[in-house]
Amino acid sequence: MSMRIKISLPALEKVMKAEKVEQYKLKKLLINALIIRLFICVLVLLVGKNMNEIYFISDDAAYENLAKAYLQSASSPIDLGALTLIGATGYLQIFWPYVVCISAYVFHSIYAARFINVFLSILTIKLIYDLTKSISNNHPTAIRAARIYAYLPYPILVCCFPIKDIYLTVAVLYVFVIFIKFQNLQKITIIQFILSIMLLIGAYFTRGGVVEMMSLFFIAFLMKRFADTHNYAAIMLCITFTFVFLYVFGGLIFDSFSIKIDNYGGYAQMDTTISAIQMSSVTQIYKLPFTYFFASLQPIPLSLFTPEAGKMWSQLIYYGNLTMIPVACGNFLYIFYKKKNSLFWICSAVMYCAVTTLSLGIFRHYLFLLPLEMINYSLYMENATQVKRSNCLVFAACCFVMILLYSCYCLIR
């Protein structure tokens, strides 16, 4: 017995030391990411006038105009009368306008939501690490995925604006982590369960369709768990519930898709990669599988040379995302790679295709799924041979050359 203790103690010390090194690397990454984001956020506010505006899209301008009106009319942090008066209650998804207004009152600044997004972005990095670690059980793989999100231009810059999609990213990733714990039969505390429910409620009132997708995701995990325990009665119950769910919400989803096509049909002509498989009617739903690759390149402009280059934040972000091409290619190549968690990949891939389709190529509408690309890329690179890594770089180089050639064509056209 004593001999066994003598042998195990050094091994235990080695494991504990490795865990401390892991936590140190993660903490260092989070601090660096926070410093960069805070600096860029302040820079955006300072030089905004030279970029035509300090807003990314029209939505965040509307949110901060609401915050300005709320500061002038509210008598307390949560003043429902003032929220109604300024029109915040008129939004279909009311959660984020409330957050922007209330945070502006608490911190006495209409820009408070920008800094909330910065800290939510840091939380996103931590959740990416946790989710990747849960899937791969490999620290370098988890750190790689977290590092990509920490230093990629799009997540850095977009969190400096008061858009609602950063919160949505945190909510979805946290629920994903809980799903994986559930699948692995790990203990889920009451606090974790309640927090996930609260985040989903917030997500429901942030962007339509997300919670419905997550519900189907959870049903798939339930069916897998019941299949492992041969609980066929429970599986039939899940299948029945799925059909009922689709019967109740299927028509609503179809109608929502049709309305989006009518309202955002102009986006089909946008100069972005996903325009190649853009849908102009519901009957073109067959294009859905092709969105998996093209949608991951959405932040990259097909034409690099435009009159607005460098004059708008969105354009600046697009050019910075040329660095994302290898990640998008690795994400695509992972389709043909052996998966460590096939159920999670299948569910997330279906959700990715469905959401990008229903979003009609408006990238910020599925920004919350961007971390999945980084996770898949990291999982692909984890055990990829040197040849496969080279193939990924060659694939990325070919994509870049094609984009460059198309840009030249647009320039001389």
URMOWO-V309422 format. One record per pair of residues at least 24 apart in sequence whose C-alpha atoms are under 8 Angstrom apart, sorted by the first residue. I is the first residue (numbers start at 1). J is the second residue. If there is no record, write none. Layout:
I;J
I;J
This chain:
22;139
26;126
26;143
29;147
29;150
30;122
30;125
30;126
30;150
33;122
33;150
33;151
34;118
34;119
34;122
36;156
37;118
37;156
37;157
37;159
37;160
38;115
38;118
40;156
40;157
40;160
41;114
41;115
41;118
41;157
41;160
41;161
44;160
50;311
51;310
51;311
51;312
51;313
52;311
52;312
53;312
55;161
55;313
56;158
56;161
56;312
56;313
56;314
57;314
59;163
60;161
60;162
60;163
63;97
63;100
63;101
63;162
64;100
64;101
64;110
64;111
64;162
66;97
66;101
67;100
67;101
67;102
67;104
67;105
67;110
68;101
68;104
68;110
70;101
70;105
71;101
71;104
71;105
71;108
74;105
76;105
77;102
77;103
77;105
77;106
78;102
92;205
93;204
93;205
93;206
93;207
93;208
94;205
94;206
95;202
95;203
95;205
95;206
96;164
96;205
96;206
100;162
111;162
113;161
113;162
114;159
114;160
114;161
114;162
115;160
117;159
117;160
117;161
117;162
117;163
117;166
117;167
118;159
118;160
120;166
120;167
120;170
121;155
121;159
121;166
121;170
122;150
123;170
124;169
124;170
124;173
125;149
125;150
127;170
127;173
127;174
127;177
128;173
128;371
128;375
130;177
131;173
131;176
131;177
131;180
132;375
134;177
134;180
134;181
135;180
135;340
135;341
136;340
136;379
141;378
141;379
141;381
141;382
142;375
142;378
144;378
145;371
145;374
145;375
145;377
145;378
146;374
148;374
149;371
149;374
152;321
152;323
152;324
153;317
153;320
153;321
154;299
154;317
154;318
154;320
154;321
157;317
158;317
164;206
165;364
165;365
165;367
165;368
166;367
166;368
167;203
168;203
168;206
168;207
168;368
169;367
169;368
169;369
170;368
171;196
171;199
171;200
171;203
172;200
172;368
175;200
179;218
179;221
180;344
183;221
183;225
209;253
213;351
216;242
217;347
217;348
220;347
221;343
254;282
257;282
257;358
258;282
260;358
260;359
260;360
261;360
264;360
265;360
267;360
267;361
267;362
268;360
268;361
271;301
271;302
271;303
272;298
272;299
272;300
272;301
272;302
272;303
273;297
273;298
273;300
273;301
273;302
274;298
274;361
275;361
278;360
278;361
279;357
279;360
285;357
288;353
288;354
288;357
289;353
290;353
291;353
291;356
291;357
292;332
292;349
292;352
292;353
293;328
293;329
293;331
293;332
295;356
295;361
295;363
296;328
296;370
296;373
297;324
297;325
297;328
298;361
298;363
299;363
301;403
302;403
302;404
302;406
302;407
303;403
303;404
303;406
303;407
303;408
303;410
304;403
304;404
304;407
305;407
305;411
322;400
325;396
325;399
325;400
326;392
326;393
326;395
326;396
327;373
327;374
327;377
328;373
328;377
329;377
329;392
329;395
329;396
330;376
330;377
330;380
330;381
330;392
331;373
331;374
331;376
331;377
331;380
333;380
333;392
334;376
334;377
334;379
334;380
337;380
348;372
